[in-house]
Each structure stands twice: as structure tokens, then as C-alpha cells.
Amino acid sequence: MQWELAESLSKVSGAYREFAESSSKVIGSLPGRYREFTRRRPRDSLEDYWGLRKAYREVWCSPQEDRQWTSVDLSEEDSESGRRTSYG
């Protein structure tokens, strides 16, 4: 049983290695604009900062009509005793 497990692990690691090598070749062969898209930006770039600010503006500056509040009764009634339990 242990020998079979060891054999299967080596097969899996070999398959993973083959996949990793082939995927890097595929990404490298993509046209320039797609290759550019797959590169990672620095974490503290201005694009990240302004993108986050824009997302906040879209959420917090939206018209009041877009925001609707609904009251929900979170209490449950026990069918046997008839008591209500409130959760909030």
C-alpha cells in the first residue's frame, strides 16, 4: 500500500512539473497585450489606489433611491411552547 502511494505521488509531481513548464511556454507565446495583462502590478501602485477610490465613490455616492432598507423579523416562535426567541 505504501509503495503504491509513493509511486502515485511521483506520477502526480511529474504531471504537475510538466503542466507548469507547458503553461509558462503558453503564456510566453501570447501576443504582447495579453502578456502585459498577465504581469502583476506592484501592490502600492497609483492604479490600485485610484481604482479603490473609484470603487468607494461608486458605492457611497450613488443616489439614495438605489439604497433600500428592509426590516426583517429575526425572531423565531417555538411551535411546542409558543415562546418567541429574538436574535437581534
Backbone as CSV, one residue per row, in Angstrom:
resi,resn,N_x,N_y,N_z,CA_x,CA_y,CA_z,C_x,C_y,C_z
1,MET,0.826,-1.202,0.000,0.000,0.000,0.000,0.867,1.263,0.000
2,GLN,1.895,1.287,0.863,2.763,2.466,0.921,3.542,2.631,-0.382
3,TRP,3.956,1.515,-0.983,4.692,1.570,-2.244,3.814,2.156,-3.351
4,GLU,2.547,1.764,-3.382,1.620,2.294,-4.381,1.422,3.797,-4.199
5,LEU,1.341,4.217,-2.949,1.182,5.642,-2.662,2.409,6.416,-3.121
6,ALA,3.589,5.891,-2.846,4.825,6.557,-3.267,4.902,6.641,-4.786
7,GLU,4.500,5.587,-5.480,4.505,5.613,-6.942,3.531,6.663,-7.478
8,SER,2.347,6.728,-6.881,1.356,7.692,-7.368,1.799,9.127,-7.090
9,LEU,2.484,9.361,-5.967,2.972,10.712,-5.674,4.008,11.154,-6.696
10,SER,4.883,10.245,-7.096,5.892,10.621,-8.090,5.229,10.907,-9.438
11,LYS,4.167,10.171,-9.770,3.450,10.428,-11.024,2.765,11.794,-10.978
12,VAL,2.166,12.103,-9.839,1.473,13.389,-9.693,2.469,14.538,-9.767
13,SER,3.598,14.415,-9.078,4.580,15.503,-9.111,5.153,15.671,-10.513
14,GLY,5.334,14.571,-11.237,5.812,14.668,-12.618,4.802,15.360,-13.510
15,ALA,3.530,15.035,-13.335,2.479,15.670,-14.133,2.392,17.158,-13.814
16,TYR,2.538,17.513,-12.532,2.489,18.923,-12.141,3.657,19.685,-12.762
17,ARG,4.850,19.104,-12.707,6.029,19.742,-13.279,5.837,19.968,-14.784
18,GLU,5.301,18.966,-15.466,5.059,19.078,-16.907,4.043,20.187,-17.209
19,PHE,2.988,20.262,-16.396,1.975,21.305,-16.577,2.576,22.691,-16.360
20,ALA,3.380,22.842,-15.305,3.973,24.146,-15.006,4.890,24.599,-16.136
21,GLU,5.671,23.695,-16.685,6.564,24.049,-17.790,5.771,24.433,-19.035
22,SER,4.726,23.679,-19.336,3.957,23.975,-20.549,3.165,25.274,-20.408
23,SER,2.650,25.559,-19.211,1.867,26.789,-19.051,2.752,28.019,-19.181
24,SER,3.993,27.959,-18.698,4.878,29.118,-18.858,5.223,29.327,-20.323
25,LYS,5.333,28.243,-21.092,5.592,28.376,-22.530,4.391,29.004,-23.228
26,VAL,3.191,28.623,-22.833,1.981,29.178,-23.449,1.865,30.660,-23.145
27,ILE,2.070,31.049,-21.908,1.972,32.464,-21.535,3.035,33.276,-22.261
28,GLY,4.227,32.723,-22.394,5.296,33.421,-23.103,5.015,33.589,-24.581
29,SER,4.196,32.728,-25.159,3.924,32.809,-26.595,2.727,33.689,-26.929
30,LEU,2.043,34.208,-25.931,0.883,35.060,-26.193,1.313,36.391,-26.789
31,PRO,0.441,37.041,-27.567,0.766,38.372,-28.102,1.033,39.357,-26.971
32,GLY,1.694,40.456,-27.299,2.148,41.424,-26.302,1.089,41.916,-25.348
33,ARG,-0.085,42.254,-25.850,-1.096,42.829,-24.955,-1.583,41.809,-23.937
34,TYR,-1.689,40.551,-24.309,-2.124,39.541,-23.353,-1.020,39.231,-22.357
35,ARG,0.213,39.240,-22.824,1.327,39.008,-21.923,1.399,40.143,-20.906
36,GLU,1.136,41.360,-21.369,1.129,42.518,-20.479,0.055,42.352,-19.407
37,PHE,-1.091,41.829,-19.799,-2.197,41.648,-18.863,-1.849,40.631,-17.776
38,THR,-1.068,39.627,-18.104,-0.769,38.587,-17.125,0.292,39.015,-16.131
39,ARG,1.020,40.095,-16.417,2.017,40.552,-15.458,1.338,41.211,-14.274
40,ARG,1.973,41.125,-13.122,1.381,41.671,-11.904,1.893,43.088,-11.654
41,ARG,0.992,43.991,-11.275,1.382,45.351,-10.919,1.944,45.358,-9.505
42,PRO,2.773,46.349,-9.204,3.222,46.494,-7.813,2.023,46.745,-6.905
43,ARG,2.085,46.244,-5.700,0.959,46.313,-4.774,0.574,47.755,-4.430
44,ASP,1.534,48.665,-4.327,1.249,50.040,-3.913,1.189,51.008,-5.090
45,SER,0.798,50.547,-6.248,0.783,51.425,-7.417,-0.372,52.420,-7.332
46,LEU,-0.233,53.529,-8.052,-1.292,54.539,-8.069,-2.567,54.000,-8.695
47,GLU,-2.435,53.064,-9.647,-3.620,52.486,-10.269,-4.466,51.755,-9.234
48,ASP,-3.803,51.045,-8.325,-4.549,50.363,-7.271,-5.239,51.378,-6.370
49,TYR,-4.529,52.445,-6.004,-5.087,53.457,-5.113,-6.303,54.124,-5.746
50,TRP,-6.165,54.584,-6.992,-7.280,55.272,-7.629,-8.410,54.320,-7.963
51,GLY,-8.088,53.082,-8.288,-9.143,52.103,-8.550,-9.990,51.862,-7.320
52,LEU,-9.338,51.809,-6.164,-10.063,51.618,-4.913,-10.920,52.840,-4.608
53,ARG,-10.358,54.027,-4.802,-11.127,55.245,-4.550,-12.348,55.309,-5.455
54,LYS,-12.195,54.926,-6.716,-13.314,54.954,-7.648,-14.404,53.993,-7.190
55,ALA,-14.008,52.817,-6.707,-14.989,51.845,-6.234,-15.770,52.411,-5.052
56,TYR,-15.084,53.099,-4.133,-15.784,53.699,-3.000,-16.740,54.788,-3.466
57,ARG,-16.311,55.607,-4.429,-17.195,56.667,-4.929,-18.455,56.079,-5.534
58,GLU,-18.316,54.991,-6.274,-19.489,54.390,-6.904,-20.468,53.866,-5.865
59,VAL,-19.953,53.349,-4.760,-20.832,52.793,-3.729,-21.450,53.894,-2.887
60,TRP,-20.629,54.821,-2.390,-21.124,55.790,-1.419,-21.781,57.011,-2.042
61,CYS,-21.540,57.295,-3.311,-22.129,58.474,-3.943,-23.316,58.122,-4.827
62,SER,-23.784,56.914,-4.726,-24.922,56.533,-5.553,-26.182,57.211,-5.018
63,PRO,-27.169,57.438,-5.871,-28.408,58.093,-5.426,-29.094,57.319,-4.297
64,GLN,-29.783,58.039,-3.459,-30.458,57.429,-2.314,-31.507,56.411,-2.741
65,GLU,-32.084,56.587,-3.932,-33.129,55.663,-4.377,-32.588,54.246,-4.557
66,ASP,-31.280,54.147,-4.809,-30.691,52.826,-5.011,-30.629,52.019,-3.720
67,ARG,-30.640,52.724,-2.606,-30.490,52.040,-1.318,-31.864,51.822,-0.697
68,GLN,-32.202,50.605,-0.480,-33.476,50.294,0.151,-33.212,49.438,1.378
69,TRP,-33.837,49.796,2.474,-33.687,49.041,3.713,-34.965,48.267,3.958
70,THR,-34.812,47.045,4.326,-35.958,46.191,4.588,-35.873,45.707,6.023
71,SER,-36.966,45.850,6.761,-36.965,45.326,8.123,-37.329,43.849,8.074
72,VAL,-36.600,43.081,8.850,-36.792,41.637,8.864,-36.997,41.200,10.302
73,ASP,-37.972,40.359,10.538,-38.228,39.819,11.866,-37.335,38.599,12.054
74,LEU,-36.338,38.728,12.946,-35.393,37.641,13.164,-35.779,36.753,14.338
75,SER,-36.946,36.961,14.875,-37.364,36.128,15.998,-37.997,34.846,15.484
76,GLU,-37.863,33.799,16.275,-38.455,32.511,15.918,-39.456,32.118,16.990
77,GLU,-40.510,31.481,16.583,-41.502,31.015,17.543,-41.369,29.511,17.672
78,ASP,-41.231,29.061,18.927,-41.139,27.631,19.191,-42.542,27.051,19.074
79,SER,-42.730,26.091,18.202,-44.072,25.574,17.933,-44.656,24.835,19.133
80,GLU,-43.822,24.240,19.970,-44.346,23.489,21.119,-44.737,24.406,22.267
81,SER,-43.860,25.342,22.630,-44.138,26.172,23.801,-44.810,27.494,23.445
82,GLY,-44.715,27.923,22.197,-45.311,29.196,21.807,-44.441,30.382,22.165
83,ARG,-43.223,30.147,22.696,-42.321,31.246,23.058,-41.596,31.749,21.821
84,ARG,-41.302,33.057,21.824,-40.552,33.660,20.718,-39.128,33.930,21.186
85,THR,-38.176,33.615,20.349,-36.776,33.877,20.635,-36.301,34.942,19.668
86,SER,-35.749,36.043,20.204,-35.284,37.137,19.355,-33.774,37.058,19.203
87,TYR,-33.290,37.318,17.992,-31.858,37.258,17.724,-31.251,38.632,17.477
88,GLY,-31.958,39.683,17.650,-31.320,40.966,17.361,-32.063,42.126,17.807
